[in-house]
Amino acid sequence: MGIESVTSRAIAFRLILVLGVVSLLGDIVYEGGRSVTGPYLLLLGASALTVAIVSGLGEFLGYGIRLLSGYISDRTGMYWALTIVGYLMVGAVPLLVLAGTWEVAAIFILIERVGKGLRSPARDAILSHASKQVGRGWGFGIHEALDQVGAVIGPVLFAVSIAFSGRYETGFALLAIPFVLLVAALLYARFSVPDPVKFEDDSRAISGDGTLQVSRIMRPYGAFTVLTMAGFAVFPLMAYHFSAASVVPEAQVPVFYAIAMATDALFALAMGRVYDRVGLSVLVAVPVINIPIAALAFMGGYTGALAASILWGLSMGGQETVLRAALADLTSVGKRGTAYGVFNTLYGGAWFAGSVVMGALYGLNLALLVLYCIVMQAGALAAFVWLRRTVETGRIERAGG
C-alpha cells in the first residue's frame, strides 16, 4: 500500500528539497570547475579542438554509461547505491589542483563526468517517484532550480578566487569544502527515505499499463533529443572562444557562466509549472531558444556572448526540467531507470558528436558552425511533430482498448 497521502506529500517534498541541496553542493563543485575548463585547458597547452573533444567526450561518457547504470538500477533496485557512488566521484574536481598538464586535468574531468553518468538515472528515478506526489514538472523544476543555485555559486567562487589569487589552483582547493557537505546531505537523504518507490501509489504505473513502451517512445523522443543536442554548443567551447578571441575578459568568463546558471534556475521553475498545466507542448521551446545561440556566441562580440550565455541557460533549464518530467509521465515505474538510461545515452552521444563537429568547424569557418547549429535545431522541430503524433496515437489506442 502507498504512504498516506498528506504525509506522503510532505515526505516526498522534503526528499526533493534534500536532493536539491545535494545537487546544489555538487554543482558548486563541478560547475565551478566546468566554468573554467576551457580557459584552464588552454592555459595548460590544449587546442580548441582538444577542449571540444575533452568536453564532448566527458559528456558522452557521462551520458553513455547511463544506459548501463539505468538498466542495473532497475534490475537490482540499487538506486541509492548508484547515486551515492556517482556523487563520490565529484571529488575528482578538487583534485584538479594537482594537475600540471592538460592530459592529467582531462582525466580528472572525465572521472567527474563518469560519476554523473553513474548516478543520474538512479537519482532521476528517485526524483520521479517523489515528484509523483507534488507534480512531475514542479518536482523536477524545484530540483533543477536548487541545482542551478549551486551552479551560480561555483563559478562566482572561482571568479572571486581568480580575482584575488590570480591562480586556478586556489579555486579548485576551495571546492573540497562543499564536497564534504554534499556527502553528508546525501547520506541524510538515503537514511530518511530508504524506499522512495512507495511514493508511486498508482498501481497502473507500477504494472506498466497506461504508459508507452520505452522502445516506442524513445524513437521520436530520441530523435528530438539527438537533433537538439547535436546543435547545442558545450559552454567550454564558447568560453574558449570568449578567451581566445579576447571577446570577454578572462576574469568575467566564470561570471558569464554563473549568469547562464542563474537563468537556468529561474526558467526551470517556470517551465516546470507550465509543463504541469500544458503538457508536452512546452518542449518545442528548447530548439527555438537554441537557434540563435551559436551566432551570438561566436560572431556577436561581447554583447552577443552575454546574450548567448543567457539563452544557453534558458535552454538548459528546459532540457533538465521538461525532458526528464515528460519521460517519467510516459514510462512505467519498472522501466524508469532504463528509460532515463536510454534517453541520457542519446543525449550525451549527440552532444559529444555535435561538440566534435563544432570544434572542427571552429577552426575552419565560423559561419559554417552557425549554419550547422541552425540546421540541427530545425530538424529537432520536425522531430517534435513526430513525437506529438506518437503520444497522441498511443492515447487513442489506450482509450480504444
C-alpha positions as CSV (number, residue, x, y, z in Angstrom):
1,M,0.0,0.0,0.0
2,G,1.1,3.6,-0.6
3,I,2.0,6.0,2.1
4,E,-0.9,8.1,3.5
5,S,-1.5,11.0,1.0
6,V,-0.8,14.1,3.2
7,T,2.2,12.6,5.0
8,S,3.4,11.2,1.7
9,R,3.4,14.6,0.0
10,A,5.3,16.1,2.9
11,I,8.0,13.4,3.0
12,A,8.3,13.5,-0.8
13,F,8.7,17.3,-0.8
14,R,11.3,17.1,1.8
15,L,13.2,14.4,-0.2
16,I,13.1,16.6,-3.3
17,L,14.5,19.5,-1.3
18,V,17.3,17.5,0.3
19,L,18.3,16.0,-3.1
20,G,18.1,19.5,-4.4
21,V,20.6,20.6,-1.7
22,V,22.8,17.7,-2.7
23,S,22.7,18.8,-6.3
24,L,23.3,22.4,-5.2
25,L,26.5,21.4,-3.4
26,G,27.5,19.1,-6.2
27,D,27.1,22.0,-8.7
28,I,29.2,24.3,-6.6
29,V,32.0,21.8,-7.0
30,Y,31.7,20.6,-10.6
31,E,30.1,23.6,-12.3
32,G,32.6,25.8,-10.5
33,G,35.3,23.6,-12.2
34,R,33.5,23.5,-15.5
35,S,33.2,27.2,-15.7
36,V,36.9,27.5,-16.2
37,T,37.5,24.1,-18.1
38,G,38.1,25.8,-21.4
39,P,40.5,28.6,-20.2
40,Y,42.3,26.2,-17.8
41,L,43.0,23.6,-20.5
42,L,44.1,26.5,-22.8
43,L,46.5,27.6,-20.0
44,L,47.9,24.1,-19.8
45,G,48.5,24.0,-23.6
46,A,45.4,22.4,-25.1
47,S,44.0,23.5,-28.5
48,A,40.4,24.4,-29.3
49,L,39.8,21.0,-30.9
50,T,41.2,19.3,-27.8
51,V,38.9,21.4,-25.5
52,A,35.9,20.4,-27.6
53,I,36.9,16.7,-27.7
54,V,37.6,16.5,-23.9
55,S,34.4,18.4,-23.1
56,G,32.4,16.3,-25.6
57,L,34.0,13.0,-24.6
58,G,33.2,13.8,-21.0
59,E,29.5,14.4,-21.9
60,F,29.5,11.2,-24.0
61,L,31.0,9.0,-21.3
62,G,28.8,10.6,-18.6
63,Y,25.6,10.1,-20.6
64,G,26.7,6.8,-22.4
65,I,27.3,5.0,-19.1
66,R,23.7,5.8,-18.1
67,L,22.4,3.2,-20.4
68,L,24.1,0.6,-18.2
69,S,23.6,2.2,-14.9
70,G,19.9,2.8,-15.6
71,Y,19.4,-0.8,-16.5
72,I,21.3,-2.0,-13.4
73,S,19.3,0.2,-11.2
74,D,16.0,-1.3,-12.5
75,R,17.3,-4.8,-12.3
76,T,18.8,-4.6,-8.8
77,G,16.8,-1.8,-7.2
78,M,20.1,-0.3,-6.0
79,Y,19.0,3.3,-6.8
80,W,20.6,4.8,-3.7
81,A,23.9,2.9,-4.0
82,L,24.5,4.1,-7.6
83,T,23.5,7.6,-6.6
84,I,26.0,7.7,-3.7
85,V,28.9,6.2,-5.7
86,G,28.3,8.6,-8.5
87,Y,28.3,11.6,-6.2
88,L,31.5,10.5,-4.5
89,M,33.3,10.8,-7.9
90,V,32.6,14.6,-7.8
91,G,35.7,14.6,-5.6
92,A,37.8,14.5,-8.8
93,V,37.2,18.2,-9.3
94,P,39.0,19.5,-6.2
95,L,41.9,17.1,-7.3
96,L,42.4,19.3,-10.4
97,V,44.6,21.4,-8.0
98,L,47.2,18.6,-8.6
99,A,47.0,18.7,-12.4
100,G,50.2,20.0,-14.0
101,T,49.3,19.1,-17.6
102,W,46.2,19.2,-19.7
103,E,46.3,15.4,-20.0
104,V,46.1,14.9,-16.2
105,A,43.4,17.6,-16.0
106,A,41.4,15.8,-18.7
107,I,41.5,12.6,-16.7
108,F,40.0,14.3,-13.6
109,I,37.4,16.0,-15.8
110,L,36.4,12.7,-17.4
111,I,36.2,10.9,-13.9
112,E,33.7,13.5,-12.7
113,R,31.6,13.1,-15.8
114,V,31.5,9.3,-15.5
115,G,30.3,9.7,-11.9
116,K,27.5,11.9,-13.1
117,G,26.6,9.2,-15.5
118,L,26.5,6.5,-12.8
119,R,24.2,8.4,-10.5
120,S,21.8,10.3,-12.8
121,P,19.4,7.6,-13.9
122,A,19.0,6.2,-10.4
123,R,18.7,9.7,-8.9
124,D,16.2,10.8,-11.5
125,A,14.2,7.6,-10.8
126,I,14.1,8.5,-7.1
127,L,13.0,12.1,-8.0
128,S,10.3,10.8,-10.4
129,H,8.8,8.7,-7.6
130,A,8.9,11.7,-5.2
131,S,7.6,14.2,-7.8
132,K,4.6,11.9,-8.4
133,Q,3.2,13.4,-5.1
134,V,3.8,17.1,-6.0
135,G,3.6,17.2,-9.8
136,R,6.3,16.0,-12.2
137,G,7.2,19.3,-13.6
138,W,7.2,21.1,-10.3
139,G,9.2,18.5,-8.6
140,F,11.9,18.4,-11.3
141,G,11.7,22.2,-11.5
142,I,12.5,22.6,-7.8
143,H,15.4,20.2,-8.0
144,E,16.8,21.9,-11.1
145,A,16.4,25.4,-9.6
146,L,18.3,24.3,-6.4
147,D,20.8,22.6,-8.6
148,Q,21.5,25.8,-10.5
149,V,21.8,27.9,-7.4
150,G,25.0,25.8,-6.8
151,A,25.9,26.3,-10.4
152,V,25.8,30.0,-9.8
153,I,27.8,29.9,-6.6
154,G,30.6,27.7,-8.0
155,P,31.6,30.0,-10.9
156,V,31.3,33.1,-8.8
157,L,33.5,31.5,-6.2
158,F,36.0,30.8,-9.0
159,A,35.7,34.4,-10.3
160,V,36.5,35.8,-6.8
161,S,39.3,33.3,-6.4
162,I,40.9,34.3,-9.7
163,A,40.5,38.0,-8.9
164,F,42.3,37.7,-5.6
165,S,44.8,35.0,-6.2
166,G,45.3,35.0,-9.9
167,R,45.5,31.2,-9.8
168,Y,43.1,28.5,-10.8
169,E,44.5,26.1,-8.2
170,T,43.1,28.2,-5.3
171,G,39.6,27.8,-6.6
172,F,39.9,24.1,-7.1
173,A,41.2,23.7,-3.5
174,L,38.2,25.6,-2.1
175,L,35.8,23.2,-3.7
176,A,36.8,20.5,-1.3
177,I,34.5,22.1,1.4
178,P,31.2,21.8,-0.4
179,F,32.1,18.3,-1.5
180,V,32.3,17.2,2.2
181,L,28.9,18.8,2.9
182,L,27.5,17.1,-0.2
183,V,28.4,13.6,1.2
184,A,26.7,14.4,4.5
185,A,23.5,15.7,2.9
186,L,23.3,12.7,0.6
187,L,23.6,10.2,3.4
188,Y,20.9,12.0,5.3
189,A,18.6,11.7,2.3
190,R,19.4,8.0,1.9
191,F,18.5,7.1,5.5
192,S,15.5,9.4,5.6
193,V,13.7,7.7,2.7
194,P,15.3,4.3,2.0
195,D,12.4,3.1,-0.3
196,P,11.2,6.1,-2.5
197,V,9.2,3.8,-4.9
198,K,6.5,3.8,-2.2
199,F,5.5,7.2,-3.4
200,E,4.2,5.7,-6.6
201,D,0.6,5.0,-5.4
202,D,-0.7,4.3,-8.9
203,S,-0.7,0.5,-9.5
204,R,-1.3,1.0,-13.2
205,A,2.0,2.8,-13.5
206,I,3.8,0.1,-11.5
207,S,2.5,-2.6,-13.7
208,G,3.3,-0.7,-16.8
209,D,-0.3,-0.3,-18.0
210,G,-1.4,3.0,-19.4
211,T,2.1,4.1,-20.4
212,L,4.1,3.9,-23.7
213,Q,6.7,1.2,-24.1
214,V,10.3,2.5,-23.8
215,S,11.2,1.3,-27.3
216,R,8.2,3.0,-28.9
217,I,8.5,6.4,-27.2
218,M,12.3,6.6,-27.5
219,R,12.2,6.7,-31.3
220,P,10.7,10.1,-31.6
221,Y,11.9,11.2,-28.2
222,G,15.4,10.1,-29.1
223,A,15.3,11.8,-32.5
224,F,14.2,15.1,-30.9
225,T,16.9,14.8,-28.2
226,V,19.7,13.9,-30.7
227,L,19.0,16.7,-33.1
228,T,18.6,19.3,-30.3
229,M,21.8,18.3,-28.6
230,A,23.9,17.8,-31.8
231,G,23.4,21.5,-32.5
232,F,23.8,22.8,-28.9
233,A,27.3,24.1,-28.1
234,V,29.1,23.0,-24.9
235,F,29.8,26.0,-22.8
236,P,33.6,25.3,-22.5
237,L,33.9,25.8,-26.3
238,M,32.0,29.0,-26.0
239,A,34.2,30.1,-23.1
240,Y,37.3,29.1,-25.1
241,H,36.2,31.5,-27.9
242,F,35.5,34.2,-25.3
243,S,39.1,33.9,-24.1
244,A,41.0,33.1,-27.3
245,A,39.3,35.8,-29.3
246,S,39.5,38.3,-26.3
247,V,35.8,38.8,-26.5
248,V,35.3,38.6,-22.8
249,P,37.9,39.4,-20.1
250,E,39.2,36.2,-18.5
251,A,38.0,37.1,-15.0
252,Q,34.5,37.6,-16.4
253,V,34.2,34.2,-18.1
254,P,33.1,32.4,-14.9
255,V,30.6,35.3,-14.3
256,F,29.0,34.7,-17.7
257,Y,28.7,31.0,-16.8
258,A,27.1,32.0,-13.5
259,I,24.6,34.2,-15.3
260,A,23.7,31.2,-17.5
261,M,23.2,29.0,-14.5
262,A,21.0,31.6,-12.7
263,T,18.9,31.9,-15.9
264,D,18.7,28.1,-15.9
265,A,17.4,28.0,-12.3
266,L,14.7,30.6,-12.8
267,F,13.5,29.2,-16.1
268,A,13.4,25.6,-14.8
269,L,10.8,26.6,-12.2
270,A,8.7,28.4,-14.8
271,M,9.0,25.5,-17.3
272,G,8.1,23.0,-14.6
273,R,4.8,24.8,-13.7
274,V,3.9,25.3,-17.4
275,Y,4.6,21.6,-18.1
276,D,2.2,20.5,-15.3
277,R,-0.5,22.7,-16.8
278,V,0.1,22.5,-20.5
279,G,2.0,19.2,-21.1
280,L,4.4,18.1,-23.7
281,S,3.9,21.1,-26.0
282,V,6.4,23.2,-24.0
283,L,9.2,21.0,-25.3
284,V,9.2,23.0,-28.6
285,A,10.6,26.0,-26.7
286,V,14.0,24.2,-26.4
287,P,15.1,24.1,-30.1
288,V,13.5,27.5,-30.7
289,I,15.7,29.0,-27.9
290,N,18.8,27.2,-29.3
291,I,18.6,28.6,-32.8
292,P,20.4,31.9,-32.2
293,I,22.9,30.8,-29.6
294,A,25.9,29.9,-31.9
295,A,25.6,33.1,-33.9
296,L,25.6,35.2,-30.8
297,A,28.4,33.3,-29.0
298,F,30.8,33.1,-31.9
299,M,30.0,36.1,-34.0
300,G,28.3,38.6,-31.7
301,G,31.1,40.2,-29.7
302,Y,30.8,41.0,-26.0
303,T,27.0,41.7,-26.1
304,G,26.4,38.6,-28.2
305,A,28.4,36.5,-25.8
306,L,26.3,37.7,-22.9
307,A,23.0,37.1,-24.8
308,A,24.3,33.6,-25.8
309,S,25.1,32.8,-22.2
310,I,21.5,33.8,-21.1
311,L,19.9,31.8,-23.9
312,W,22.2,28.8,-23.1
313,G,20.9,28.9,-19.5
314,L,17.3,29.1,-20.8
315,S,17.8,26.0,-22.9
316,M,19.4,24.1,-20.1
317,G,16.5,24.9,-17.8
318,G,14.1,23.5,-20.3
319,Q,16.2,20.4,-21.0
320,E,16.8,19.5,-17.4
321,T,13.2,20.0,-16.3
322,V,10.7,19.2,-19.0
323,L,12.6,16.4,-20.8
324,R,13.0,14.5,-17.6
325,A,9.5,15.1,-16.3
326,A,7.8,14.1,-19.6
327,L,9.8,10.9,-19.7
328,A,8.6,9.9,-16.2
329,D,5.0,10.5,-17.3
330,L,5.4,8.4,-20.4
331,T,7.1,5.4,-18.9
332,S,6.3,2.8,-16.2
333,V,7.9,2.6,-12.8
334,G,9.6,-0.7,-13.5
335,K,11.3,0.7,-16.6
336,R,12.0,4.2,-15.3
337,G,15.8,3.8,-14.8
338,T,16.1,2.1,-18.2
339,A,14.2,4.9,-19.9
340,Y,16.4,7.5,-18.3
341,G,19.5,5.5,-19.2
342,V,18.5,5.3,-22.9
343,F,17.5,8.9,-23.0
344,N,20.7,10.1,-21.4
345,T,22.9,7.9,-23.6
346,L,21.3,9.5,-26.7
347,Y,21.5,13.0,-25.1
348,G,25.2,12.6,-24.3
349,G,26.2,10.9,-27.5
350,A,24.6,13.6,-29.6
351,W,26.2,16.3,-27.5
352,F,29.6,14.6,-28.0
353,A,29.3,14.2,-31.7
354,G,28.0,17.8,-32.1
355,S,30.9,19.1,-30.0
356,V,33.5,17.4,-32.2
357,V,31.8,18.8,-35.3
358,M,31.7,22.3,-33.8
359,G,35.2,22.1,-32.6
360,A,36.4,21.2,-36.1
361,L,34.2,23.8,-37.7
362,Y,35.5,26.4,-35.3
363,G,39.0,26.1,-36.8
364,L,37.6,26.2,-40.4
365,N,34.7,28.6,-40.7
366,L,32.5,30.2,-38.0
367,A,29.7,30.8,-40.5
368,L,29.6,27.1,-41.2
369,L,29.5,26.3,-37.5
370,V,26.5,28.7,-37.1
371,L,24.7,27.2,-40.1
372,Y,25.2,23.6,-38.8
373,C,23.6,24.5,-35.4
374,I,20.6,26.1,-37.1
375,V,20.0,23.1,-39.3
376,M,20.1,20.7,-36.3
377,Q,17.6,22.8,-34.4
378,A,15.3,22.9,-37.5
379,G,15.5,19.1,-37.6
380,A,14.6,19.0,-33.9
381,L,11.4,20.9,-34.5
382,A,10.4,18.4,-37.2
383,A,11.1,15.5,-34.7
384,F,8.9,17.2,-32.2
385,V,5.9,16.9,-34.6
386,W,6.7,13.2,-34.8
387,L,6.8,12.9,-31.0
388,R,3.4,14.6,-30.5
389,R,1.8,12.3,-33.1
390,T,3.3,9.2,-31.4
391,V,2.0,10.3,-27.9
392,E,-1.5,11.2,-29.3
393,T,-1.7,7.9,-31.2
394,G,-0.8,6.0,-28.0
395,R,-3.5,7.8,-26.1
396,I,-6.1,7.0,-28.7
397,E,-5.1,3.3,-28.7
398,R,-5.3,3.1,-24.9
399,A,-8.7,4.8,-24.9
400,G,-9.9,2.4,-27.6
401,G,-8.5,-0.6,-25.7
